[in-house]
Amino acid sequence: MLPLDACYVQIADLFESLCRYTRMDNISCFYPSDDDTAIMLFDGKVSNDNGDYDYALGQTNPFNPDLHPALKKNISRGSEEIVREIMNSSVDGKRFIQYYAPLFNDEGELICVVSESLWLSDLIRSIVKGVLIVEALNALFHMLILLILLHLLNKSIGKPMLMLRDAVTTYADDKDTDNFVKSLVPIGALGNEFGIFSKETASMAVELRRFMDENLALAEEKKRLEGQLAMAAELKHQLMPNVFPAFSDEKRMEIYADQVAFEKIGGDYYDFFAIDRDHLALVIADIFDGGTPSALFMVAFKIILSRIASYGLPPSKIMEIVNNRLSRYNEDDLTLSAWFGIYEISTGRVTAVNAGHECPLIVSENNVREIEENIPGFIIGLTEGMTYRDYSFTLERGSHLFLYTDGILNAKNSSEESFGYDRMIKAISGAGKTGDSADRSDMYASLQREVGAVQDAVFEFVGDKKLCVDITMLVLGRSDA
């Protein structure tokens, strides 16, 4: 090993460098001797919570290399690697970490060992302090980030939400669409989801106003149409006779009619009027549509039919004229079926024409039958030039003529089953005697009871299902008088 004075210059340089970077009082420098001692190479001290421990230049302290195997290994192989070990203080038993840095000259000879002591308590306090500082800085950083996020959220969500709430609240109060759309413009300029939502909301508000304006116009139009329908319904009601008994001074016959309309303006029509003192015109029709145009079509049918019937022509010729005139100006392509007959009061003779309508029934005391002489013909309004054929039959005393529309047959129940012809015949037959008595009031009551029985049977068959057809009946009875 080198003599001590040969190491002073290098040690002094090393000491000066070490003092720049660490605490001087925890650093020692010694040279291990051959007698298990260490010679201190400069004055110093080691400090901890219990006080300071001094050492002086040239002081000899016990140092057994065998108790420091890592350092001994480094010295033996000439390595300058820093090694460490955990030791217990010989003074107070406290644990500390000792770092050793062997220094060698160019020839590989040991110059000295620089040692630094770190008390575990100091180290733990330093670590805890460092952790606390790091955590504090970390918390401060996260708080700063949170404040920034809150600011951004308020700018992009909170403020737009409040603006949207105020706009909607104002719109709910004043219903001013223009002002509402204008108040949404700043939100729409943001370009985020709220901006997109505000633009869509503005579009919905504009569309809602357009829809409300259209609904208002439709409501006005509906009100106008309902007024027209009411007028048309009243007109139709006035056109059809509805005061019964109809002929208080005529004892040779009795007549009764009734109608249940599916709509305000149904498609069914009936009428009767005197042609002269001995002839009565009877008509029942079914217009294949409803509403105001059908009502006007029916008015035209009634006017033309009643005017032409006064000319004394046979029913077939009357129907041909009516069909030609209605077909010529039928811009709505409306059509109707009709049965028209002229009843001779003195003889009970009926001359009739059928334009696509149901065959009437003759009801006597013990029998209900269709008119065998019935000749079907074309419906009215389809095309000009149609021809029709008359047929005749006699209504016997005590019997009556039963005219009806197909609404009775076509009425359906909840199972979509039709009322049908057989049920109608059964209802007529079960209504009782038809009034073969000379008593005029008995015949009228019998006709009225029969019409009511058919209506009741239809309503019972339909049940809870809404009636979707018109039910119309016209009955003419010949008394025994």
C-alpha positions, 0 to 999 in steps of 0.5 A: 500500500502507498504511504499516507503522504502519497495519498493526500493530494488525491484525497484532498481533490476527492474530498473537495468534489464530494463536498459539493454534492453531499453532506460533509458530516456524513462522509468519512475517508479511511485506509484499511490497515493490515491489523483489522483497523482503519485509519481516518484520512480527514476530520469529520463527524456522523450525525443522527437524531441522538447527536454527532459522532466525531472522528479525527485525521489519523484516528484509528478505528476497528475495521475487519474486512471479513465483516464487510464481504462486498467491500473486501471483494471489491478491494481484492479485485481492484473494482471501483464499484460502489457497494452498500450494506445495512448495519446496526450502530454500535452506539445506539443500535439504530440501523443505517446504510453504509456506502463504500467507494474504493479508489485505486491509483493507475497501478491498481493499488488501493488509495482509500475508501470513501464512505457515506452513512445514511440513517434509515430514519433520515432516509424514510423521512426524506422518502416520505417528504419526497412522496408528500411533495410529489403527491401535493404537486400531483394533486395540484396538477390534477386540480388544475386539470379539473378546473380547466375541464370544468371551465370547458364543460361549462363553456361547452355544456353548462352554458349552452344547456342554460341557454337552451332551457331559457329558450324553451321556457320562453317558447313555451310561454309565447309560442314565438317560433321566430324568436325561438329559432333566433335564440338557438343560433348562438348554441348552434354556432358551437359546432358540438352535440349541443350545437347540432341538437339546437339546429335540429330543435330549431328545424323541428320548431319551424316544422311544428309551426308549419304543421300547426298552420296546416292543421289550423287550415285543415280545421277550418276546411273541416268546419266548412265541410261539416257545415256543407255536410250538415246542409246536405244531410238536412236537404236529404232529410227534407227530400224524403217523406218522414211524416207518418201516417202519410195519407190521412184521407185515404183508407184503401192503403197505408204506407210507412218508411224508415232509414238508419244512416251509417253516415250523416249523408247516407247512400240510401234514398226512398220517396213516394208521391202522387202522380194523380188521384189514383196513381202513387209513385214509389221509389227506393234507391241506393247510391254507391257512395256517400257525402255531398256529391252523392247527396247532390246526385240524389237531388238531381235523380229525385227532381228528374224522376218526379218531373218525368213521372208527371208526363204519364209515361211508363216506368221503363221510359221514365227510367231511360230518360233519368239514366240518360240525363244523369249519365250525360253530366256525371263528372264524378262517375256516381251510380245508383241502383233503383226500383221505381213503380207506379201503384194504382190505388183503385185496383192494387196494380203495380207497374214497375222497373228495376234498375239493378236493385234488390227484388221487392217482397210481397208479404201476405198473412201466411207468406213472404215471397219475391215478385216472380215477375221482377226483371233486373236492369242496368244501374243508373248513371253508368252510360247513356242509351240503356233500355229498361223493361216494365213488369206488372203484378197485383197487390192483393187486399190485406197484403203489402209490398216490402222494398228494401236496400242491400244494407240489411243483407250486408250488415256484418257481425264481429265474425264478418258474417252477413245478416243475409236474406234468410234472417230478413225473411225470418224477422218479417215473418215473426213480426206478426200479422200484416194487417188484413183487418179493415181497421186502418190503424191496425195495418199502419201499426203492423207495417211499423212493427214489421220495419222495427222487427227487421231493424231490431234483428239487424242490430242484435245480429251486429252486436257491439260492432259498429253498423257500416251500412245504411238500412232503408225500408219502404212498405206499402199495404193494401187494405180490405177497404 
